[in-house]
Amino acid sequence: MRVAEIARLTGTTVRTVRYYHQLGLLPVPEERGGWRDYDLSHVARLSRIRWLVQAGVPLKSIGGILDSPAVAAAPAGAAVIEDLSEALTAVVEHLAETTRQRDMLASLLARARDGLTVSPMPPRMVAFFDRLEAASPDERTRAAVRRERDLVDVACYGGRMPPEAEYLFPGPDDGEDDGALAAYGQDTENLTDTQVEERAAQNVARFERVLGPRRCRELATQVDMSAIRSLFQLIAAAEPAYARVAEAMEPLLAKAIARWSTTP
């Protein structure tokens, strides 16, 4: 993808992307046809940079972290009240943003002290990808795990991953890691239509097993389907190899959520 596309995906500007290149925070991609060709790894790296910047981390520190993770007729009194109200609103918004940055930094610090990966993903997701990357039987499987990790990182950074999705990632005692590794080891690009449908159905079934009946019901009442659609659109745009599976999964997951909402 070109620089304008990576800037749009991460909610920043082309100038900012180039500035991060100058600082050495974002690797410069290879050129193809006279254009710099960005891939998912660049999207993930840029997302992490932006996430840390928004948390209040200075640019000079980011490299080390990532490489280690009024109405005219209104009376005067009313105008004064309106001005003061607007000023108060601005202060409240600033305090809310400062609180958000504080919480993000506290979370970063806690993860760093625990030796965990610095990421916008919830700890459960981070642990899932850490386990699978460590247990991958070959480089192809490991690369597939890393690609999906980058994709989930981007989704979490952009607010496209519903909070409830944390529980869609198996824990170490759920007995799902071997099956997940086998799926990552498949050649996604060359799956037949039948295999794509099977893969999508297996993913939804695995989600249901991991969540359990109670969490399925909770998810069905809380999840924002527009966020689900946005997530699948991101997958298709950022990782074409997963686009077919994502396209097959979206209606299956929507049907499952509708079914969960009526399950007693």
Backbone as CSV, one residue per row, in Angstrom:
resi,resn,N_x,N_y,N_z,CA_x,CA_y,CA_z,C_x,C_y,C_z
1,MET,0.844,-1.186,0.000,0.000,0.000,0.000,0.883,1.241,0.000
2,ARG,0.322,2.379,-0.455,1.082,3.616,-0.531,0.993,4.390,0.780
3,VAL,1.794,5.461,0.867,1.899,6.202,2.112,0.562,6.814,2.513
4,ALA,-0.243,7.271,1.550,-1.539,7.864,1.891,-2.467,6.835,2.516
5,GLU,-2.350,5.578,2.069,-3.209,4.522,2.608,-2.823,4.165,4.034
6,ILE,-1.524,4.051,4.306,-1.094,3.705,5.667,-1.427,4.848,6.622
7,ALA,-1.332,6.090,6.131,-1.696,7.236,6.968,-3.183,7.205,7.298
8,ARG,-4.007,6.873,6.299,-5.454,6.818,6.522,-5.820,5.689,7.481
9,LEU,-5.209,4.524,7.325,-5.516,3.381,8.185,-5.192,3.650,9.648
10,THR,-4.172,4.459,9.889,-3.735,4.709,11.262,-4.187,6.060,11.790
11,GLY,-4.972,6.803,11.010,-5.512,8.071,11.482,-4.488,9.163,11.647
12,THR,-3.470,9.174,10.802,-2.454,10.214,10.890,-2.272,10.843,9.512
13,THR,-1.180,11.572,9.304,-0.951,12.269,8.044,0.285,11.731,7.345
14,VAL,0.363,11.990,6.052,1.537,11.587,5.277,2.786,12.263,5.833
15,ARG,2.651,13.542,6.204,3.800,14.265,6.759,4.308,13.594,8.033
16,THR,3.375,13.160,8.887,3.777,12.492,10.128,4.489,11.181,9.836
17,VAL,3.974,10.431,8.874,4.624,9.171,8.495,6.059,9.429,8.068
18,ARG,6.259,10.433,7.233,7.614,10.747,6.758,8.502,11.252,7.889
19,TYR,7.897,11.973,8.827,8.665,12.442,9.985,9.166,11.266,10.813
20,TYR,8.316,10.269,10.997,8.737,9.078,11.740,9.836,8.325,10.998
21,HIS,9.808,8.372,9.659,10.916,7.800,8.891,12.215,8.531,9.224
22,GLN,12.150,9.877,9.249,13.343,10.676,9.524,13.915,10.379,10.902
23,LEU,13.021,10.134,11.875,13.468,9.845,13.238,13.969,8.421,13.393
24,GLY,13.744,7.596,12.398,14.147,6.195,12.498,13.170,5.331,13.262
25,LEU,11.990,5.865,13.560,10.998,5.079,14.294,10.266,4.102,13.388
26,LEU,10.096,4.472,12.125,9.361,3.641,11.176,10.273,3.289,10.002
27,PRO,10.516,1.998,9.780,11.391,1.602,8.672,10.858,2.081,7.322
28,VAL,11.770,2.447,6.448,11.387,2.853,5.094,11.197,1.595,4.253
29,PRO,10.026,1.411,3.642,9.784,0.184,2.873,10.505,0.195,1.533
30,GLU,10.563,-0.967,0.921,11.144,-1.069,-0.408,10.240,-0.393,-1.436
31,GLU,10.841,0.020,-2.530,10.072,0.645,-3.596,9.666,-0.377,-4.649
32,ARG,8.442,-0.208,-5.140,7.945,-1.030,-6.239,7.254,-0.123,-7.243
33,GLY,7.744,-0.136,-8.450,7.163,0.723,-9.476,7.323,2.195,-9.177
34,GLY,8.372,2.548,-8.456,8.634,3.942,-8.125,7.914,4.444,-6.894
35,TRP,7.160,3.546,-6.215,6.428,3.932,-5.009,6.900,3.098,-3.836
36,ARG,6.938,3.713,-2.655,7.215,2.947,-1.443,6.035,2.026,-1.149
37,ASP,6.312,0.750,-0.950,5.259,-0.258,-0.790,5.174,-0.698,0.667
38,TYR,4.202,-0.145,1.405,4.022,-0.481,2.815,3.211,-1.758,2.951
39,ASP,3.541,-2.553,3.985,2.760,-3.756,4.250,2.216,-3.709,5.676
40,LEU,1.622,-4.836,6.112,0.967,-4.869,7.420,1.934,-4.588,8.561
41,SER,3.194,-5.018,8.423,4.153,-4.774,9.502,4.370,-3.283,9.711
42,HIS,4.351,-2.501,8.615,4.488,-1.047,8.744,3.247,-0.443,9.398
43,VAL,2.056,-0.952,9.030,0.816,-0.472,9.647,0.843,-0.727,11.145
44,ALA,1.267,-1.943,11.526,1.316,-2.296,12.943,2.320,-1.425,13.697
45,ARG,3.508,-1.237,13.116,4.546,-0.417,13.757,4.055,1.024,13.931
46,LEU,3.464,1.580,12.882,2.965,2.955,12.953,1.837,3.072,13.966
47,SER,0.966,2.066,14.033,-0.120,2.079,15.013,0.438,2.105,16.425
48,ARG,1.471,1.304,16.659,2.072,1.263,18.001,2.729,2.595,18.342
49,ILE,3.396,3.210,17.360,4.002,4.524,17.585,2.933,5.540,17.972
50,ARG,1.830,5.581,17.194,0.762,6.537,17.474,0.116,6.275,18.828
51,TRP,-0.041,4.996,19.155,-0.642,4.628,20.446,0.212,5.131,21.601
52,LEU,1.531,4.983,21.509,2.429,5.455,22.561,2.446,6.979,22.624
53,VAL,2.427,7.637,21.468,2.377,9.102,21.437,1.127,9.600,22.151
54,GLN,-0.017,8.952,21.867,-1.268,9.355,22.503,-1.276,9.066,23.992
55,ALA,-0.454,8.130,24.423,-0.333,7.842,25.850,0.569,8.839,26.554
56,GLY,1.224,9.740,25.782,2.089,10.749,26.368,3.549,10.377,26.404
57,VAL,3.919,9.288,25.756,5.326,8.878,25.731,6.094,9.776,24.762
58,PRO,7.232,10.353,25.170,8.016,11.208,24.274,8.535,10.424,23.073
59,LEU,8.643,11.085,21.936,9.132,10.415,20.734,10.523,9.824,20.941
60,LYS,11.360,10.514,21.706,12.718,10.023,21.900,12.761,8.712,22.665
61,SER,11.686,8.392,23.382,11.649,7.156,24.162,10.961,6.010,23.438
62,ILE,10.224,6.319,22.384,9.397,5.297,21.741,10.227,4.218,21.065
63,GLY,11.308,4.619,20.405,12.133,3.620,19.733,12.634,2.561,20.689
64,GLY,13.098,2.992,21.863,13.593,2.039,22.848,12.513,1.113,23.360
65,ILE,11.299,1.645,23.519,10.190,0.814,24.007,9.790,-0.215,22.965
66,LEU,9.664,0.222,21.724,9.212,-0.690,20.676,10.254,-1.735,20.327
67,ASP,11.499,-1.345,20.430,12.540,-2.278,20.036,13.019,-3.126,21.179
68,SER,12.546,-2.937,22.417,12.915,-3.809,23.513,11.959,-4.940,23.628
69,PRO,8.793,-3.207,23.131,7.459,-2.952,22.957,6.828,-1.680,23.402
70,ALA,-22.134,31.565,20.122,-22.900,32.537,20.969,-23.974,33.290,20.167
71,VAL,-25.090,33.604,20.704,-26.186,34.275,19.980,-25.961,35.767,20.085
72,ALA,-26.151,36.531,18.969,-25.835,37.968,18.965,-26.727,38.737,19.902
73,ALA,-28.022,38.362,20.049,-28.969,39.096,20.888,-28.880,38.704,22.349
74,ALA,-28.045,37.831,22.703,-27.960,37.371,24.087,-27.398,38.472,24.969
75,PRO,-27.910,38.639,26.204,-27.380,39.650,27.126,-25.963,39.311,27.537
76,ALA,-25.272,40.345,28.060,-23.867,40.162,28.416,-23.686,39.059,29.433
77,GLY,-24.595,39.008,30.419,-24.457,37.975,31.437,-24.496,36.584,30.854
78,ALA,-25.386,36.372,29.880,-25.489,35.066,29.241,-24.219,34.727,28.472
79,ALA,-23.610,35.751,27.836,-22.376,35.512,27.091,-21.252,35.073,28.019
80,VAL,-21.181,35.736,29.185,-20.151,35.358,30.161,-20.352,33.925,30.624
81,ILE,-21.614,33.597,30.909,-21.915,32.229,31.356,-21.541,31.214,30.276
82,GLU,-21.852,31.570,29.020,-21.529,30.654,27.921,-20.023,30.466,27.784
83,ASP,-19.277,31.575,27.890,-17.822,31.478,27.785,-17.248,30.617,28.904
84,LEU,-17.748,30.864,30.128,-17.254,30.080,31.258,-17.616,28.605,31.110
85,SER,-18.824,28.361,30.604,-19.246,26.975,30.397,-18.354,26.274,29.380
86,GLU,-18.037,26.977,28.288,-17.161,26.391,27.281,-15.767,26.137,27.841
87,ALA,-15.289,27.090,28.663,-13.972,26.913,29.268,-13.961,25.714,30.203
88,LEU,-15.041,25.578,30.987,-15.129,24.439,31.895,-15.174,23.125,31.121
89,THR,-15.938,23.117,30.041,-16.011,21.904,29.213,-14.643,21.531,28.668
90,ALA,-13.885,22.545,28.227,-12.549,22.275,27.701,-11.638,21.695,28.769
91,VAL,-11.748,22.240,30.000,-10.923,21.726,31.097,-11.301,20.291,31.434
92,VAL,-12.607,20.023,31.480,-13.068,18.661,31.780,-12.573,17.684,30.722
93,GLU,-12.653,18.101,29.451,-12.173,17.233,28.379,-10.674,16.994,28.497
94,HIS,-9.941,18.064,28.867,-8.495,17.910,29.048,-8.189,16.959,30.197
95,LEU,-8.943,17.096,31.293,-8.740,16.197,32.429,-9.050,14.754,32.052
96,ALA,-10.108,14.569,31.266,-10.461,13.215,30.834,-9.356,12.617,29.980
97,GLU,-8.794,13.434,29.081,-7.704,12.945,28.244,-6.458,12.659,29.074
98,THR,-6.189,13.537,30.046,-5.040,13.308,30.922,-5.214,12.033,31.734
99,THR,-6.430,11.807,32.206,-6.709,10.576,32.950,-6.519,9.359,32.065
100,ARG,-6.964,9.456,30.818,-6.784,8.344,29.885,-5.305,8.061,29.655
101,GLN,-4.517,9.140,29.472,-3.080,8.962,29.287,-2.438,8.357,30.530
102,ARG,-2.886,8.814,31.706,-2.356,8.259,32.952,-2.624,6.768,33.039
103,ASP,-3.848,6.389,32.714,-4.203,4.973,32.781,-3.413,4.152,31.769
104,MET,-3.223,4.717,30.573,-2.443,4.004,29.563,-0.996,3.837,30.003
105,LEU,-0.417,4.912,30.572,0.967,4.831,31.034,1.107,3.853,32.194
106,ALA,0.119,3.859,33.099,0.157,2.913,34.216,0.102,1.485,33.706
107,SER,-0.723,1.266,32.696,-0.807,-0.065,32.097,0.496,-0.442,31.414
108,LEU,1.097,0.513,30.687,2.387,0.257,30.047,3.449,-0.106,31.071
109,LEU,3.485,0.667,32.160,4.480,0.430,33.197,4.299,-0.936,33.835
110,ALA,3.043,-1.282,34.128,2.771,-2.583,34.739,3.200,-3.718,33.825
111,ARG,2.919,-3.584,32.545,3.314,-4.635,31.604,4.829,-4.738,31.489
112,ALA,5.488,-3.564,31.426,6.944,-3.583,31.318,7.572,-4.223,32.547
113,ARG,7.059,-3.902,33.730,7.596,-4.487,34.961,7.371,-5.989,35.032
114,ASP,6.273,-6.444,34.424,5.973,-7.877,34.416,6.668,-8.606,33.277
115,GLY,7.458,-7.881,32.491,8.160,-8.506,31.379,7.265,-8.839,30.207
116,LEU,6.103,-8.178,30.108,5.155,-8.462,29.039,5.369,-7.521,27.852
117,THR,4.839,-7.914,26.713,4.922,-7.107,25.507,4.126,-5.818,25.667
118,VAL,4.718,-4.687,25.272,4.021,-3.408,25.312,3.124,-3.322,24.084
119,SER,1.823,-3.322,24.303,0.870,-3.395,23.198,-0.470,-2.833,23.633
120,PRO,-1.267,-2.284,22.681,-2.623,-1.842,23.024,-3.583,-3.005,23.227
121,MET,-3.143,-4.211,22.929,-4.005,-5.374,23.139,-4.171,-5.674,24.622
122,PRO,-5.336,-6.191,25.029,-5.505,-6.660,26.408,-4.516,-7.786,26.701
123,PRO,-4.130,-7.959,27.984,-3.147,-8.993,28.342,-3.508,-10.385,27.849
124,ARG,-4.795,-10.735,27.866,-5.193,-12.078,27.427,-4.826,-12.307,25.959
125,MET,-5.039,-11.293,25.126,-4.680,-11.414,23.717,-3.167,-11.521,23.554
126,VAL,-2.439,-10.668,24.277,-0.978,-10.695,24.204,-0.456,-12.072,24.591
127,ALA,-0.984,-12.621,25.680,-0.539,-13.934,26.145,-0.832,-15.014,25.111
128,PHE,-1.988,-14.920,24.452,-2.354,-15.904,23.424,-1.329,-15.907,22.298
129,PHE,-1.017,-14.731,21.775,-0.061,-14.665,20.670,1.353,-15.017,21.121
130,ASP,1.728,-14.648,22.345,3.038,-15.044,22.871,3.167,-16.564,22.901
131,ARG,2.137,-17.238,23.401,2.174,-18.708,23.487,2.284,-19.340,22.106
132,LEU,1.447,-18.870,21.188,1.438,-19.495,19.872,2.712,-19.219,19.086
133,GLU,3.252,-18.014,19.250,4.502,-17.719,18.551,5.633,-18.596,19.076
134,ALA,5.662,-18.787,20.393,6.702,-19.624,20.992,6.537,-21.091,20.615
135,ALA,5.301,-21.546,20.434,5.039,-22.961,20.158,4.937,-23.277,18.673
136,SER,5.105,-22.296,17.803,4.971,-22.549,16.367,5.989,-23.584,15.907
137,PRO,5.558,-24.608,15.167,6.475,-25.672,14.758,7.396,-25.287,13.613
138,ASP,7.074,-24.233,12.878,7.910,-23.835,11.748,7.753,-22.337,11.498
139,GLU,8.619,-21.817,10.632,8.645,-20.378,10.387,7.384,-19.898,9.677
140,ARG,6.805,-20.729,8.831,5.573,-20.334,8.136,4.439,-20.097,9.124
141,THR,4.286,-21.032,10.077,3.242,-20.875,11.089,3.522,-19.656,11.952
142,ARG,4.798,-19.495,12.336,5.170,-18.359,13.184,4.886,-17.036,12.469
143,ALA,5.173,-16.978,11.174,4.913,-15.758,10.402,3.420,-15.461,10.334
144,ALA,2.602,-16.516,10.212,1.149,-16.326,10.170,0.635,-15.803,11.500
145,VAL,1.186,-16.330,12.604,0.802,-15.853,13.936,1.173,-14.377,14.085
146,ARG,2.368,-14.021,13.622,2.810,-12.630,13.730,1.953,-11.700,12.882
147,ARG,1.547,-12.154,11.689,0.693,-11.319,10.841,-0.634,-11.030,11.527
148,GLU,-1.226,-12.080,12.121,-2.514,-11.853,12.789,-2.321,-11.016,14.045
149,ARG,-1.191,-11.194,14.713,-0.905,-10.369,15.893,-0.838,-8.900,15.489
150,ASP,-0.142,-8.615,14.397,-0.062,-7.246,13.901,-1.446,-6.710,13.572
151,LEU,-2.262,-7.554,12.949,-3.607,-7.141,12.566,-4.461,-6.816,13.785
152,VAL,-4.402,-7.661,14.811,-5.169,-7.427,16.037,-4.645,-6.184,16.754
153,ASP,-3.326,-5.981,16.729,-2.731,-4.786,17.322,-3.290,-3.529,16.658
154,VAL,-3.347,-3.544,15.324,-3.886,-2.407,14.577,-5.352,-2.180,14.931
155,ALA,-6.117,-3.269,15.017,-7.544,-3.164,15.341,-7.747,-2.590,16.736
156,CYS,-6.946,-3.036,17.695,-7.052,-2.515,19.065,-6.653,-1.048,19.115
157,TYR,-5.580,-0.701,18.415,-5.137,0.693,18.393,-6.216,1.602,17.816
158,GLY,-6.867,1.158,16.735,-7.864,1.979,16.063,-9.245,1.911,16.671
159,GLY,-9.397,1.180,17.789,-10.691,1.056,18.434,-11.679,0.215,17.656
160,ARG,-11.172,-0.640,16.774,-12.054,-1.480,15.960,-12.258,-2.872,16.555
161,MET,-11.590,-3.143,17.639,-11.751,-4.438,18.290,-12.696,-4.274,19.471
162,PRO,-13.898,-4.856,19.420,-14.844,-4.716,20.538,-14.222,-5.207,21.835
163,PRO,-14.484,-4.529,22.963,-13.906,-4.973,24.242,-14.203,-6.428,24.555
164,GLU,-15.402,-6.894,24.160,-15.775,-8.277,24.454,-14.909,-9.280,23.703
165,ALA,-14.233,-8.827,22.658,-13.437,-9.739,21.842,-12.265,-10.331,22.606
166,GLU,-11.908,-9.727,23.729,-10.810,-10.273,24.538,-11.056,-11.737,24.865
167,TYR,-12.310,-12.079,25.108,-12.633,-13.441,25.524,-12.768,-14.407,24.353
168,LEU,-12.583,-13.908,23.138,-12.571,-14.790,21.983,-11.208,-15.438,21.783
169,PHE,-10.227,-14.995,22.562,-8.885,-15.549,22.464,-8.679,-16.546,23.598
170,PRO,-8.425,-17.809,23.273,-8.340,-18.850,24.305,-7.274,-18.565,25.351
171,GLY,-7.547,-19.015,26.562,-6.561,-18.969,27.623,-5.699,-20.216,27.581
172,PRO,-4.642,-20.277,28.382,-3.720,-21.420,28.336,-4.356,-22.734,28.750
173,ASP,-5.440,-22.688,29.501,-6.077,-23.920,29.976,-7.318,-24.304,29.174
174,ASP,-7.577,-23.620,28.068,-8.786,-23.894,27.287,-8.618,-25.035,26.288
175,GLY,-7.381,-25.499,26.095,-7.141,-26.613,25.188,-7.348,-26.289,23.721
176,GLU,-7.184,-25.022,23.345,-7.444,-24.617,21.965,-6.178,-24.264,21.194
177,ASP,-5.032,-24.227,21.870,-3.811,-23.759,21.215,-3.392,-24.640,20.042
178,ASP,-3.460,-25.959,20.203,-3.036,-26.859,19.124,-3.880,-26.659,17.869
179,GLY,-5.192,-26.549,18.057,-6.067,-26.327,16.909,-5.807,-24.992,16.243
180,ALA,-5.530,-23.966,17.062,-5.232,-22.642,16.506,-3.937,-22.670,15.705
181,LEU,-2.917,-23.365,16.228,-1.649,-23.478,15.508,-1.830,-24.196,14.180
182,ALA,-2.630,-25.256,14.186,-2.886,-25.987,12.945,-3.545,-25.083,11.907
183,ALA,-4.461,-24.230,12.360,-5.133,-23.313,11.437,-4.159,-22.280,10.883
184,TYR,-3.277,-21.756,11.738,-2.287,-20.788,11.272,-1.334,-21.418,10.266
185,GLY,-1.107,-22.723,10.384,-0.185,-23.408,9.480,-0.740,-23.660,8.098
186,GLN,-2.033,-23.449,7.906,-2.639,-23.669,6.600,-2.276,-22.554,5.621
187,ASP,-2.308,-22.897,4.337,-2.065,-21.917,3.278,-3.374,-21.195,2.989
188,THR,-3.603,-20.079,3.664,-4.879,-19.373,3.565,-5.177,-18.882,2.154
189,GLU,-4.164,-18.478,1.421,-4.384,-17.892,0.101,-4.939,-18.902,-0.898
190,ASN,-4.607,-20.182,-0.725,-4.996,-21.189,-1.707,-6.111,-22.110,-1.231
191,LEU,-6.859,-21.699,-0.218,-7.975,-22.507,0.252,-9.085,-22.542,-0.797
192,THR,-9.730,-23.702,-0.930,-10.904,-23.781,-1.795,-12.068,-23.075,-1.111
193,ASP,-13.156,-22.825,-1.861,-14.325,-22.177,-1.272,-14.876,-22.998,-0.113
194,THR,-14.872,-24.318,-0.286,-15.360,-25.197,0.785,-14.475,-25.087,2.017
195,GLN,-13.160,-25.054,1.814,-12.230,-24.937,2.938,-12.372,-23.591,3.638
196,VAL,-12.642,-22.545,2.867,-12.860,-21.219,3.458,-14.071,-21.251,4.372
197,GLU,-15.172,-21.848,3.892,-16.388,-21.957,4.707,-16.124,-22.786,5.955
198,GLU,-15.373,-23.881,5.814,-15.062,-24.728,6.967,-14.209,-23.970,7.973
199,ARG,-13.213,-23.244,7.480,-12.333,-22.472,8.365,-13.137,-21.424,9.127
200,ALA,-14.039,-20.728,8.429,-14.865,-19.707,9.073,-15.764,-20.329,10.128
201,ALA,-16.378,-21.467,9.803,-17.259,-22.150,10.756,-16.478,-22.647,11.963
202,GLN,-15.264,-23.152,11.738,-14.425,-23.612,12.845,-14.072,-22.461,13.779
203,ASN,-13.770,-21.302,13.213,-13.425,-20.142,14.035,-14.592,-19.728,14.922
204,VAL,-15.795,-19.659,14.331,-16.974,-19.266,15.103,-17.275,-20.303,16.177
205,ALA,-17.135,-21.590,15.833,-17.372,-22.655,16.812,-16.363,-22.581,17.951
206,ARG,-15.105,-22.267,17.610,-14.080,-22.142,18.655,-14.395,-20.971,19.573
207,PHE,-14.833,-19.855,19.003,-15.219,-18.712,19.817,-16.309,-19.106,20.811
208,GLU,-17.296,-19.863,20.324,-18.421,-20.253,21.171,-17.964,-21.179,22.293
209,ARG,-17.047,-22.086,21.987,-16.526,-22.985,23.030,-15.770,-22.207,24.092
210,VAL,-14.923,-21.303,23.651,-14.095,-20.542,24.591,-14.946,-19.625,25.456
211,LEU,-15.937,-18.978,24.849,-16.782,-18.043,25.593,-17.674,-18.744,26.595
212,GLY,-18.287,-19.847,26.195,-19.257,-20.510,27.059,-20.605,-19.817,26.980
213,PRO,-21.671,-20.501,27.414,-23.039,-19.972,27.272,-23.254,-18.604,27.904
214,ARG,-22.741,-18.399,29.130,-23.006,-17.137,29.829,-22.373,-15.962,29.091
215,ARG,-21.111,-16.095,28.727,-20.439,-14.999,28.036,-21.013,-14.785,26.642
216,CYS,-21.471,-15.847,26.009,-22.117,-15.693,24.700,-23.350,-14.805,24.816
217,ARG,-24.151,-15.052,25.852,-25.345,-14.227,26.061,-24.962,-12.783,26.349
218,GLU,-23.936,-12.586,27.188,-23.482,-11.234,27.505,-22.977,-10.522,26.252
219,LEU,-22.208,-11.233,25.458,-21.671,-10.652,24.227,-22.790,-10.223,23.291
220,ALA,-23.824,-11.068,23.178,-24.932,-10.781,22.265,-25.686,-9.518,22.656
221,THR,-25.711,-9.196,23.952,-26.438,-8.012,24.415,-25.574,-6.754,24.408
222,GLN,-24.262,-6.910,24.307,-23.360,-5.768,24.435,-22.649,-5.391,23.139
223,VAL,-22.449,-6.345,22.265,-21.595,-6.104,21.107,-22.226,-5.113,20.129
224,ASP,-21.388,-4.298,19.524,-21.795,-3.328,18.504,-21.509,-3.951,17.136
225,MET,-22.556,-4.307,16.404,-22.352,-4.986,15.128,-21.627,-4.103,14.116
226,SER,-21.780,-2.774,14.233,-21.033,-1.898,13.324,-19.539,-2.014,13.582
227,ALA,-19.159,-2.246,14.845,-17.750,-2.454,15.167,-17.257,-3.765,14.579
228,ILE,-18.115,-4.789,14.595,-17.758,-6.069,13.993,-17.510,-5.896,12.497
229,ARG,-18.423,-5.191,11.820,-18.260,-4.963,10.382,-16.993,-4.175,10.092
230,SER,-16.714,-3.156,10.920,-15.505,-2.356,10.745,-14.256,-3.206,10.904
231,LEU,-14.306,-4.139,11.855,-13.165,-5.026,12.076,-12.907,-5.895,10.849
232,PHE,-13.944,-6.487,10.307,-13.768,-7.341,9.135,-13.314,-6.539,7.915
233,GLN,-13.769,-5.288,7.804,-13.308,-4.429,6.714,-11.817,-4.138,6.848
234,LEU,-11.370,-3.929,8.077,-9.948,-3.708,8.320,-9.144,-4.933,7.922
235,ILE,-9.636,-6.106,8.296,-8.940,-7.347,7.955,-8.784,-7.473,6.440
236,ALA,-9.871,-7.231,5.722,-9.836,-7.364,4.269,-8.889,-6.357,3.624
237,ALA,-8.829,-5.130,4.191,-7.985,-4.088,3.607,-6.515,-4.289,3.931
238,ALA,-6.218,-4.710,5.151,-4.828,-4.795,5.600,-4.181,-6.134,5.298
239,GLU,-4.959,-7.195,5.215,-4.387,-8.525,5.007,-5.255,-9.295,4.010
240,PRO,-5.038,-9.091,2.711,-5.869,-9.733,1.689,-5.934,-11.247,1.801
241,ALA,-4.886,-11.879,2.331,-4.881,-13.337,2.445,-5.997,-13.832,3.347
242,TYR,-6.433,-13.003,4.304,-7.498,-13.384,5.229,-8.867,-12.900,4.771
243,ALA,-8.917,-12.153,3.657,-10.158,-11.488,3.255,-11.289,-12.480,3.020
244,ARG,-11.002,-13.597,2.366,-12.063,-14.565,2.056,-12.615,-15.194,3.322
245,VAL,-11.722,-15.562,4.243,-12.180,-16.148,5.502,-12.976,-15.123,6.296
246,ALA,-12.506,-13.879,6.317,-13.220,-12.822,7.038,-14.601,-12.595,6.440
247,GLU,-14.686,-12.604,5.108,-15.972,-12.411,4.434,-16.945,-13.536,4.773
248,ALA,-16.419,-14.749,4.900,-17.276,-15.889,5.248,-17.654,-15.874,6.719
249,MET,-16.766,-15.361,7.562,-17.016,-15.365,9.001,-18.057,-14.350,9.424
250,GLU,-18.086,-13.191,8.763,-18.966,-12.104,9.218,-20.429,-12.528,9.321
251,PRO,-21.039,-13.126,8.278,-22.446,-13.538,8.427,-22.628,-14.680,9.411
252,LEU,-21.641,-15.582,9.494,-21.745,-16.683,10.449,-21.722,-16.167,11.880
253,LEU,-20.841,-15.203,12.142,-20.757,-14.641,13.487,-22.013,-13.851,13.820
254,ALA,-22.557,-13.123,12.838,-23.789,-12.360,13.060,-24.941,-13.298,13.406
255,LYS,-25.033,-14.427,12.707,-26.079,-15.410,13.007,-25.888,-16.002,14.397
256,ALA,-24.635,-16.296,14.742,-24.355,-16.863,16.061,-24.732,-15.885,17.163
257,ILE,-24.400,-14.606,16.986,-24.729,-13.595,17.991,-26.240,-13.469,18.142
258,ALA,-26.969,-13.512,17.020,-28.433,-13.460,17.079,-28.984,-14.669,17.829
259,ARG,-28.374,-15.818,17.611,-28.815,-17.034,18.310,-28.497,-16.947,19.793
260,TRP,-27.320,-16.438,20.130,-26.945,-16.318,21.545,-27.910,-15.405,22.290
261,SER,-28.414,-14.368,21.604,-29.293,-13.403,22.273,-30.631,-14.019,22.655
262,THR,-31.006,-15.128,22.023,-32.288,-15.781,22.328,-32.117,-17.051,23.143
263,THR,-30.862,-17.374,23.465,-30.607,-18.585,24.249,-30.891,-18.314,25.721
264,PRO,-31.714,-19.129,26.369,-32.040,-18.882,27.790,-30.839,-19.136,28.686
